[in-house]
Structures are given as C-alpha cells and as structure tokens.
C-alpha cells in the first residue's frame, strides 16, 4: 500500500528540515512504498531549497497562499493509495507509519484516521490544558459520530486518508482559509464512510500559535469553528494570523 506524504510549507525553512528528517526515518522501513511531497506555498525564503536537499523529496509549487490550496495541490500531484497530511512544523512519532497502516489493515472500510498533537516546545503545565481540551473534543467526537451521526473528527496536520475517498468528496475545500478545514473534511468524509480519531496516533508539533495567541483564545477559536462547521457548513472565523513573521524572526 503506497503512502504519499503531503506537507504544505509557507516560509518554513526553520522547521521543514526536522519534519522531513522524521518522515525519511520512518519511510526507511518501507523502501519504495513512500512518496514525500513538500508543497512550497508561495514561500519567499529557502523552504524549497531545504526540501530539495533531501533525496527523493518532490517539491510542488502552489502560488495561491492557503492551507487548503496547498493540501489540494499536493493531493493532485501525489500517487499514493493513502495520503498522509502533516504540517511542516510537525515531526512523526516513532511507529507513526506502522500505526497508520495497522488502522487501515484492521478495518478495510476505514476512510481516514487521525490523532492528537504533542506540543514539544510548550511547558508541561500548558500541555495539561491541551490534554483537557483533547478529552473534551474526543467526547464531542464520540457523540457526533456514534449518537447524532452528523460528523467525525480530524486533526489538521495529523491525518491519513484514502485517495479514493478524497476523490469522491472532491478533495479539500479551498473556500476555507484556515479554521475549520479539518472539520469540514471530516464532516464530508463521514457522509460516505468511517473516519476515526485515536490517541494511538500522536504527532509532535510546534506550539508557536498557542504561544502567540494564548491557549484559551486558541481553544475558543478552534471550538467555535468546529461547531460552526458542523451546524452551518462554514467557518465562523474567516481570517487567521500568520504567526511566522512574528515568532520566527532571528
């Protein structure tokens, strides 16, 4: 089963190297079965140059800035049966690929699987609040999926989905700029099959957005947009702050 990694990256020269190192390390156990695509999403730094320094990594250029545009561009250029969508500031946990393959092998009807973030650069006390948020989100996911049957849950930047399922729903919704893109995808996929969220599939990521906006503000934004997508099909928050220019200056 061939897996294509699609990694959107806008001005991520400081993070993309560590991300790719983790993917290449995991991919080493599956020679010839892993494809890695970095989507240079209108970057003005050396993101593409860093990505090309990794043997076998393909760089796709997408001039229209936006996470859904980048994910869609990578999907179109990919060839795998499974599309693994991670972010440029993430790093795979050991065994991440094996867990993804296990999930799909164990349930042929499964269309997509996702897991939580581990914010490796935030204090432990902050992670306690993050974990609480995830438990509340997980409870909501169980209710929405198994009781109301209205939707499921995906963590943007940490999910794998079958190509045929993405094709059936028309791919990613490029009308959504940031908030709610994963909820929108989970909702549309839920209509045609199984979408699973499991704590057995964690991934490391940077907590720079939480550090910039504050954990409470971030939790409210994500929560409100989750329910707004579920109820109306559209995000409540239309715009987002590009944190790179504020936090990554050196």
C-alpha positions in Angstrom: 0.0 0.0 0.0 1.7 3.2 -1.2 1.6 6.2 1.1 2.1 9.8 -0.1 3.1 12.4 2.4 1.8 15.9 1.5 3.5 18.6 3.6 2.3 22.2 3.0 5.0 24.8 3.7 4.9 28.6 3.6 8.2 30.2 4.7 9.2 27.2 6.8 12.9 26.9 6.2 13.5 26.7 10.0 11.1 23.8 10.5 10.8 21.8 7.3 14.2 20.1 7.8 13.3 18.5 11.1 9.9 17.4 9.7 11.5 15.7 6.7 14.1 14.1 8.8 11.4 12.4 10.8 9.5 11.3 7.7 12.6 9.9 6.0 13.5 8.0 9.1 10.0 6.4 9.3 10.0 5.8 5.5 13.2 3.9 5.7 11.3 0.8 6.9 9.2 0.9 3.8 11.5 1.3 0.8 9.7 2.1 -2.5 6.3 2.4 -0.8 6.6 6.0 0.5 6.3 9.2 -1.6 7.2 12.6 0.0 5.9 15.9 -1.4 6.5 19.3 0.0 4.2 22.0 -1.3 6.0 25.3 -1.5 3.1 27.5 -0.7 4.2 30.9 -2.1 7.3 30.9 0.1 9.8 33.8 -0.1 12.5 32.1 2.0 14.6 28.9 1.4 11.8 26.4 2.1 12.0 24.8 -1.3 15.8 24.7 -1.2 15.9 22.9 2.1 13.2 20.5 0.9 15.1 19.6 -2.3 18.3 18.9 -0.2 16.5 15.7 0.9 17.0 12.9 -1.7 13.7 11.7 -3.1 11.6 14.6 -1.9 9.5 16.2 -4.5 8.7 19.9 -4.3 5.3 21.2 -5.7 4.8 24.9 -6.1 1.4 26.4 -5.2 1.3 30.2 -5.7 -2.1 30.6 -4.0 -1.4 31.0 -0.3 -3.6 28.9 2.0 -3.5 25.6 3.7 -6.3 24.1 1.7 -4.9 25.2 -1.6 -1.5 23.7 -0.6 -3.1 20.4 0.6 -5.1 20.2 -2.7 -2.0 20.9 -4.8 -0.1 18.1 -3.1 -3.0 15.7 -3.4 -3.3 16.3 -7.1 0.4 15.6 -7.7 0.5 12.6 -5.4 0.1 9.0 -6.4 -0.3 7.0 -3.2 -3.4 5.0 -2.2 -3.1 6.7 1.2 -2.5 10.5 1.6 -0.7 11.3 4.8 -1.3 15.0 5.6 1.1 16.5 8.1 2.3 20.1 8.6 5.8 21.5 8.1 6.4 22.1 11.8 5.5 18.6 12.8 7.7 15.5 13.5 6.5 11.9 13.3 6.5 10.0 16.5 8.2 6.5 16.3 5.9 4.0 14.7 3.6 6.6 13.2 3.6 4.9 9.8 3.2 1.5 11.3 0.1 2.6 13.2 -1.5 4.2 10.1 -1.0 1.0 8.1 -2.4 -1.0 11.1 -5.5 1.1 11.3 -6.3 0.7 7.6 -5.4 -3.0 7.5 -7.6 -3.8 10.6 -10.6 -2.0 9.0 -11.0 -2.1 5.2 -14.0 0.3 5.5 -11.9 3.0 7.2 -11.6 6.1 5.1 -9.4 8.3 7.3 -7.6 8.2 10.6 -6.2 11.0 12.8 -4.6 11.6 16.2 -3.6 14.4 18.5 -0.7 16.9 18.7 2.1 16.8 21.2 3.4 20.3 21.6 7.0 19.6 22.2 8.1 23.2 22.8 5.5 24.2 25.4 5.7 23.9 29.2 4.2 20.8 30.8 1.6 22.9 32.6 0.3 24.1 29.2 0.2 20.5 27.9 -2.1 19.7 30.8 -4.7 22.2 29.5 -4.1 20.9 25.9 -4.9 17.4 27.1 -8.0 18.5 28.8 -9.1 20.2 25.6 -8.5 17.0 23.6 -10.5 14.9 26.1 -13.4 17.3 25.7 -13.0 17.3 21.9 -12.9 13.5 21.9 -16.1 13.3 23.9 -17.8 15.6 21.4 -16.4 13.5 18.6 -17.9 10.3 20.1 -21.3 12.0 20.5 -21.3 13.5 17.0 -20.1 10.3 15.3 -21.9 7.5 17.2 -25.1 9.2 18.6 -26.1 12.0 16.3 -24.2 10.6 13.2 -23.5 14.1 12.0 -19.7 14.2 11.7 -16.4 12.9 12.9 -13.1 14.5 13.9 -9.7 15.0 12.2 -6.7 16.9 13.5 -5.4 19.1 10.7 -1.7 18.3 10.3 -2.0 14.8 11.6 -4.3 12.6 9.5 -4.2 10.0 6.7 -7.0 9.5 4.2 -7.6 7.1 1.3 -7.2 8.7 -2.1 -10.5 7.2 -3.5 -12.4 8.8 -0.6 -10.8 12.3 -1.2 -11.6 11.9 -4.9 -15.2 11.0 -4.1 -15.8 14.1 -2.0 -14.0 16.5 -4.4 -10.8 17.0 -2.3 -10.2 19.8 0.0 -12.4 22.9 0.4 -10.4 25.8 -0.9 -13.1 28.2 0.2 -11.9 27.7 3.7 -8.7 29.6 4.5 -7.7 28.1 7.8 -10.0 27.5 10.8 -12.3 24.5 10.3 -10.7 23.0 7.2 -10.2 19.7 9.1 -13.7 19.7 10.5 -15.1 20.4 7.1 -13.2 17.4 5.6 -14.2 15.1 8.5 -17.8 16.0 8.0 -17.8 15.4 4.3 -15.9 12.1 4.7 -18.3 11.0 7.4 -21.1 11.1 4.9 -19.5 8.4 2.8 -17.8 6.2 5.4 -15.8 5.7 8.6 -13.5 8.4 10.0 -11.6 7.6 13.2 -9.8 9.7 15.8 -7.4 7.8 18.1 -5.0 8.8 20.8 -2.8 6.0 19.4 -1.6 8.2 16.6 0.1 11.3 18.1 2.5 13.6 16.3 4.9 16.2 17.6 4.3 19.8 16.6 5.3 23.3 17.5 3.1 25.2 19.9 4.1 28.6 18.4 0.5 29.5 17.6 -0.7 28.7 21.1 2.2 30.7 22.5 1.3 33.7 20.3 -2.4 33.8 20.6 -2.8 32.2 24.1 -4.2 28.7 24.8 -7.6 30.0 25.9 -8.1 32.2 22.8 -6.9 29.3 20.6 -9.2 26.8 22.2 -12.2 29.1 21.8 -11.4 29.8 18.2 -11.0 26.1 17.3 -14.0 25.1 19.4 -16.3 27.7 17.9 -15.3 27.0 14.4 -15.7 23.2 14.9 -19.3 23.6 16.0 -20.0 26.3 13.3 -18.8 24.0 10.6 -20.9 21.2 12.0 -24.0 23.3 12.2 -23.7 25.6 9.1 -21.0 24.0 6.9 -19.0 27.2 7.0 -16.3 28.5 9.4 -17.1 31.3 11.9 -13.6 32.8 11.7 -12.7 33.8 8.1 -9.2 35.1 8.7 -6.2 34.0 10.6 -2.9 35.4 11.9 0.3 34.4 10.1 2.5 33.7 13.1 5.7 33.0 11.2 6.6 36.7 10.7 6.1 37.4 14.4 7.7 34.4 16.0 10.4 33.2 13.6 12.5 36.3 13.3 16.0 35.9 14.5 
